[in-house]
Amino acid sequence: MHGEQPILFKLLDIKGVTFKNRVFTSPMCQYSSDNGHATGWHLVLLGASGFATHSVGAICMESTVVVPEGRISRRRTMISARGLWTDLDSQMAPLKRIVEFCHSHGTKVGMQLAHAGRKASTYAPWLKDKMGHGTSWVAQADENGWPDDTYAPSAISFSDGTYPHPKAMTEEDVKYIEDAYVAATKRCLGIGFDFLEIHCAHGYYGGSLENRLRFPTRILQRVRDVWADKPLLVRISATDWKEGPEKADDGTWLQWGVEQSIIWTEHMLRSRLGVVDLLDVSSAGNWFKQEIPDPVKFGYQIEFAAAIKKAHPPLIVGGVGMIIDPEIAEGYLKDGKADVVFLARELLRNRCEEARMLGQTCQPI
C-alpha cells in the first residue's frame, strides 16, 4: 500500500466541498446532552481528543431531533427546546464552537437531523435496567418522559408493552414536522455545518411503496430548497432483516428490502432538485423482531451499499457497519461497492490505525 495512494485517502468533492479523505466518522448517539444542549463531552469527543485532530475526512454529529417530542431520551443531543427549534443562542453557541474547532483542523463537519417517532420517550441504554420496569424502555412522565406525546405514521407501537404507543399522525402533524426540518436546516446553515444528513432509516407513511416514500421525499425536497448547493446526505435502512422474500409472486411487497431501497434511491434522484448527494446505507431498526445474523459479521451491511451503487453508479454511496479493517475497507472502495466508509466504534478504539496500516501519516491536512 505504500507505493500507491489508497482510495480511502483520496480527496472527495461534493458540490464544491472538498473532503480530505473518504473515512467519515459515523454519527454515534452519546445521550450526553444537558437538557437538549450540546456539552463539553461532544467538543472533547469530536474535537480535541477525538476525530477532528486525527485526519478523518468528515464528522457527522449524531441524530439531532427537530422537535422536543422527537427525542429518543431526555439525555439526547438534539435540536430541541432552547436550541435549534428556536433561535436562542444557548443551543447554537456550543454547536458553533464544535464546528469552528473542527474547521481549524481542516475537518468537515455535518449534522444529522432526525425524529425518533414511535421510539421516543425511552431510557438511555445504561439507565433502562436501573429503572425497575423489567423489559420496558418507556420513560414515564414522572421520569421526565413524554409517552403520551409520541407519534408515528400509524398508531402502532414498535413493540407493545416495551415501547410507547404512539398517536397516528394527521396531515397537520406531517406539515408540522416538515416545517421543523426546514427551520432546523436554516439554523444549521447559520451555525456553519458543511453538510447535512437526513436520517430516513426509521418508519414509513402510507401503504403502497409510493405512499411510503411520500413523507421523506417531501421533507428532503423542502430541506433541499433551503440547503441549496451544499452536500445533502441521506441515511436509509436497506432491509428490515426479516427471513423470506421481499416480494410475493403476485408482485405484492412483503417486507422492506434492497429492491425497494433501489427504487427509493431512483425516486430521490429523479425528484425535484436531485435531493440526495450521498446515500449512507445502513439497515434494520424498523422491526422489533429483526433477524440480524448472530454473531454480526464484519462489513455485514456493505453488500446492501454495493447493490445500490451497482444500480445507480453515479451516486456517491457510503458503507457502514462493523468496518474495522482498513485493508478490507480499501477493498470495498477498489471493488466499487462504496465511495466512502463510515466508521464508528473502530475510530473510538484506534483513531489513527487506519492511516498507519495504509502507509499514511496521521495528521490534519
C-alpha positions as a printed Julia matrix, in Angstrom:
365×3 Matrix{Float64}:
   0.0     0.0     0.0
   3.0     2.31    0.41
   3.64    2.74   -3.32
   0.14    3.83   -4.26
  -2.16    6.27   -2.52
  -5.12    4.35   -1.1
  -8.52    5.35   -2.41
  -9.53    5.86    1.23
  -7.17    8.82    1.37
  -8.05   10.44   -1.93
  -9.92   13.73   -1.95
 -13.67   13.71   -2.48
 -15.56   16.71   -3.82
 -19.3    17.04   -3.26
 -20.96   20.22   -4.51
 -17.75   22.19   -4.15
 -17.0    20.94   -0.62
 -13.69   19.05   -0.6
 -13.27   16.25    1.93
  -9.63   15.43    2.59
 -10.25   11.68    2.56
 -13.05    9.12    2.41
 -13.05    7.96    6.01
 -16.09    9.56    7.62
 -16.98    9.43   11.3
 -20.42    7.85   11.56
 -22.99    9.54   13.83
 -22.94    7.88   17.25
 -25.64    8.59   19.83
 -23.97    9.77   23.04
 -27.01   10.5    25.25
 -24.88   13.22   26.83
 -26.71   16.49   26.3
 -27.78   18.83   29.07
 -31.49   19.45   28.58
 -31.03   19.45   24.83
 -27.77   21.36   24.74
 -24.51   20.02   23.35
 -21.93   19.81   26.13
 -18.2    19.69   26.65
 -18.43   15.94   26.1
 -19.24   16.5    22.44
 -16.45   19.03   21.97
 -13.9    16.66   23.51
 -15.17   13.57   21.68
 -15.35   15.2    18.26
 -12.57   17.71   18.71
  -9.53   17.95   20.94
  -9.07   14.29   21.91
 -11.3    12.97   19.19
 -11.76   12.84   15.46
 -11.06   16.37   14.2
  -7.37   16.09   15.09
  -6.97   12.57   13.73
  -7.35   13.07    9.99
 -10.87   11.8     9.29
 -12.38   13.32    6.19
 -15.64   14.29    7.85
 -17.51   14.11   11.13
 -21.26   13.6    11.24
 -22.77   14.69   14.55
 -25.31   12.25   15.85
 -29.06   12.14   15.4
 -30.33   15.59   16.31
 -34.07   15.99   16.54
 -36.13   18.83   15.17
 -38.89   18.96   17.82
 -38.74   18.2    21.57
 -41.13   15.25   21.42
 -38.9    13.72   18.75
 -36.13   12.94   21.26
 -35.19    9.35   21.95
 -34.49   10.18   25.56
 -34.18   13.2    27.8
 -30.39   12.77   27.7
 -30.13   13.08   23.93
 -28.1    15.63   21.98
 -30.79   17.2    19.89
 -32.08   20.19   18.06
 -34.55   20.91   20.79
 -36.11   23.38   23.21
 -33.78   26.29   23.92
 -31.94   25.32   20.78
 -32.34   24.81   17.08
 -36.1    24.66   17.06
 -35.81   28.15   18.49
 -33.23   30.79   17.67
 -31.83   31.04   21.18
 -28.04   31.15   21.34
 -27.79   28.78   24.31
 -28.01   25.76   21.99
 -26.46   27.2    18.86
 -23.3    28.53   20.54
 -21.97   25.12   21.72
 -22.51   23.69   18.24
 -20.75   26.65   16.63
 -17.79   26.07   18.92
 -17.56   22.43   17.81
 -17.82   23.38   14.13
 -15.16   26.08   14.45
 -12.78   23.7    16.23
 -13.2    21.02   13.55
 -12.65   23.6    10.81
  -9.46   24.8    12.5
  -8.05   21.3    11.91
  -9.19   21.05    8.3
 -12.03   18.64    9.05
 -15.5    18.99    7.59
 -18.39   18.52    9.99
 -22.07   17.86    9.36
 -25.29   17.46   11.28
 -27.7    14.53   11.17
 -31.32   15.64   11.63
 -33.89   13.15   12.84
 -37.14   12.4    14.66
 -37.48    9.36   16.94
 -41.16    8.81   16.14
 -42.55    5.77   17.92
 -39.2     5.14   19.61
 -39.3     8.43   21.51
 -39.54    8.84   25.3
 -37.25    5.93   26.13
 -34.35    5.47   28.52
 -30.7     5.94   27.76
 -29.27    2.4    27.4
 -27.38    2.41   30.7
 -30.44    3.62   32.63
 -33.02    1.08   31.48
 -32.13   -1.76   33.86
 -31.79    0.67   36.77
 -35.37    1.94   36.47
 -37.03   -1.24   37.72
 -39.56   -1.63   34.89
 -38.46   -5.0    33.57
 -38.31   -5.15   29.79
 -39.94   -1.75   29.29
 -37.93    1.02   27.64
 -40.65    3.63   28.21
 -39.63    6.73   30.17
 -42.77    7.73   32.06
 -43.98   11.29   32.66
 -42.77   11.27   36.27
 -39.33   10.29   34.93
 -39.22   13.29   32.6
 -40.56   11.23   29.72
 -43.45   12.03   27.37
 -45.03    8.64   26.49
 -48.41   10.21   25.72
 -46.9    12.66   23.25
 -45.19   10.31   20.81
 -46.47    9.87   17.29
 -45.79    7.93   14.13
 -47.36    7.31   10.69
 -49.71    4.78   12.33
 -50.77    4.18   15.94
 -48.64    1.04   16.14
 -46.03    0.55   18.84
 -42.54   -0.57   17.88
 -43.15   -3.3    20.47
 -46.29   -3.46   22.63
 -45.51   -3.2    26.32
 -41.89   -2.34   25.63
 -42.13    0.95   23.72
 -44.69    3.78   23.86
 -47.95    3.51   21.97
 -47.82    6.43   19.5
 -50.58    8.59   18.13
 -51.28    8.33   14.41
 -50.06   11.45   12.65
 -52.55   13.74   10.96
 -51.83   15.84    7.88
 -51.32   18.76   10.26
 -48.73   16.74   12.18
 -46.93   15.93    8.93
 -46.81   19.61    7.99
 -45.57   20.47   11.5
 -42.65   18.05   11.17
 -41.82   19.22    7.66
 -41.71   22.82    8.87
 -39.5    21.8    11.8
 -36.97   20.17    9.46
 -36.86   23.32    7.35
 -36.36   25.55   10.4
 -33.61   23.3    11.77
 -31.89   23.29    8.38
 -31.8    27.09    8.36
 -30.17   27.07   11.78
 -27.58   24.54   10.59
 -26.71   27.0     7.84
 -26.24   29.72   10.43
 -24.03   27.52   12.59
 -21.76   26.72    9.64
 -22.12   22.98    9.12
 -20.53   21.76    5.89
 -23.11   19.09    5.13
 -26.42   17.78    6.34
 -27.65   14.21    6.75
 -31.34   13.41    6.99
 -31.99   10.25    9.0
 -34.56    8.29    6.97
 -33.82    4.89    8.44
 -36.98    4.57   10.52
 -40.66    4.45    9.63
 -42.92    4.83    6.61
 -46.03    6.75    5.65
 -49.0     5.12    3.89
 -49.45    1.67    2.41
 -48.05    1.45   -1.12
 -44.38    1.9    -1.95
 -45.2     5.29   -3.48
 -47.04    6.39   -0.33
 -44.29    5.16    1.96
 -41.82    7.34    0.09
 -44.02   10.42    0.19
 -43.21   11.79    3.65
 -39.4    11.51    3.49
 -39.4    12.8    -0.08
 -41.44   15.84    0.92
 -39.05   16.56    3.76
 -35.99   16.09    1.56
 -37.32   18.36   -1.16
 -38.12   21.13    1.31
 -34.74   20.73    3.02
 -33.01   20.88   -0.36
 -34.79   24.17   -1.12
 -33.07   25.66    1.94
 -29.77   23.74    1.86
 -29.49   24.55   -1.87
 -25.96   23.98   -3.17
 -24.45   22.27   -0.11
 -23.93   18.49    0.3
 -27.05   16.62    1.43
 -26.69   13.07    2.73
 -29.46   10.59    3.45
 -29.23    7.55    5.72
 -31.57    4.67    4.94
 -32.27    1.19    6.27
 -31.79   -1.01    3.22
 -33.53   -4.02    4.77
 -35.65   -4.96    7.78
 -33.73   -8.24    8.21
 -36.77  -10.49    8.05
 -36.5   -14.04    6.74
 -38.26  -14.74    3.46
 -38.7   -12.97    0.13
 -39.1    -9.24   -0.23
 -41.86   -9.62   -2.83
 -44.64  -12.17   -3.39
 -45.16  -13.94   -6.72
 -48.05  -11.58   -7.48
 -45.81   -8.54   -7.03
 -47.02   -7.62   -3.54
 -44.31   -6.26   -1.28
 -43.97   -8.44    1.82
 -41.26   -6.55    3.66
 -38.73   -3.78    3.17
 -35.55   -4.8     1.41
 -32.84   -3.91   -1.07
 -35.07   -3.93   -4.16
 -37.32   -1.25   -2.7
 -34.29    0.67   -1.44
 -33.01    0.78   -5.02
 -36.41    2.04   -6.19
 -36.46    4.68   -3.45
 -32.98    5.81   -4.42
 -34.1     6.24   -8.03
 -37.14    8.15   -6.77
 -34.91   10.52   -4.8
 -32.54   11.03   -7.71
 -35.41   11.87  -10.05
 -37.14   14.16   -7.59
 -37.08   17.9    -7.93
 -33.58   19.32   -7.39
 -31.96   15.87   -7.14
 -32.36   15.74   -3.39
 -29.52   13.4    -2.41
 -25.76   13.75   -2.93
 -24.59   10.8    -0.83
 -26.55    7.77    0.33
 -25.47    6.37    3.72
 -26.62    2.74    3.59
 -27.45    1.16    6.95
 -30.09   -1.46    7.81
 -32.63   -2.66   10.36
 -34.26   -0.75   13.21
 -37.79   -0.74   11.77
 -38.99   -4.12   13.04
 -38.66   -5.26   16.65
 -38.15   -8.91   15.66
 -35.4    -8.19   13.16
 -33.23  -11.22   12.45
 -29.75   -9.78   12.07
 -27.16  -12.59   11.81
 -25.67  -13.51   15.17
 -22.8   -13.03   15.52
 -22.72   -9.97   13.3
 -20.03  -10.29   10.65
 -17.52   -7.61    9.73
 -18.89   -5.41    6.97
 -22.29   -7.1     7.24
 -24.1    -4.23    5.51
 -21.66   -3.49    2.69
 -23.45   -5.67    0.12
 -26.56   -3.51    0.51
 -24.49   -0.47   -0.39
 -22.91   -2.4    -3.25
 -26.32   -3.33   -4.71
 -27.48    0.28   -4.67
 -24.16    1.5    -6.1
 -24.42   -1.04   -8.92
 -27.95    0.13   -9.74
 -27.01    3.82   -9.59
 -23.28    4.15  -10.45
 -23.12    7.99  -10.48
 -24.46    8.23   -6.92
 -21.92    8.59   -4.11
 -22.62    5.73   -1.69
 -21.36    5.19    1.85
 -20.85    1.84    3.53
 -21.27    1.46    7.28
 -21.42   -1.26    9.93
 -18.61   -3.26   11.54
 -15.98   -1.93    9.16
 -12.86   -2.33   11.27
 -10.06   -3.42    8.92
  -8.52   -0.65    6.76
  -7.29   -3.1     4.13
 -10.79   -4.54    3.74
 -12.3    -1.05    3.71
  -9.89   -0.1     0.93
 -11.01   -3.21   -0.93
 -14.64   -2.11   -0.75
 -13.74    1.14   -2.49
 -11.49   -0.54   -5.06
 -14.26   -3.01   -5.91
 -16.77   -0.2    -6.38
 -19.01   -1.31   -3.52
 -18.88    2.13   -1.9
 -17.26    5.52   -2.34
 -16.73    6.32    1.35
 -16.77    4.33    4.58
 -18.41    5.45    7.8
 -16.55    4.24   10.89
 -17.74    4.5    14.47
 -16.52    2.25   17.27
 -13.31    1.41   15.46
 -12.38    5.08   15.41
 -13.0     5.22   19.14
 -10.62    2.32   19.63
  -7.93    3.17   17.07
  -8.22    6.7    15.78
  -5.02    6.6    13.7
  -4.79    2.91   12.89
  -6.48    3.27    9.51
  -3.85    5.72    8.32
  -0.89    3.8     9.73
  -1.91    0.44    8.26
  -2.31    2.04    4.85
   1.06    3.74    5.0
  -0.29    7.23    5.58
   0.62    9.92    8.09
  -1.92   10.5    10.84
  -2.1    14.28   10.95
  -4.52   17.01    9.93
  -4.12   18.47    6.47
